[in-house]
Amino acid sequence: MELSAVLTAAPEGGYVAFNPETGTTTQGETVEESLANLREATELYLDEFPLIMPYHPLLTTFEVAQKYA
C-alpha cells in the first residue's frame, strides 16, 4: 500500500513526519529515520485500524499570499 508522508523540519532539529491518511505522526534526526519511524508507526496503526482506500489520494501544493507586518 502506498501512503503519503509530509515531513517538516523540527525547530529543535530533525524532522516531524506525518501521514495524512491515518494521522500517524513521528519524528527522527534525519529524513530516512523519520520515514522509517513513520512506516513503523503506520504499520502498527493499520494492524488495529485497517484502512480501506478505494482510491489513491491526490497530493498537491498551493500558495497563499503572505502579508508582512
ABEGO torsion letter per residue (X at the ends): XBBBBBBBBBAAEEBBBBBAAAGBBBBBABAAAAAAAAAAAAAAAAAABBBBBABBBBBBBBBBBBBBX
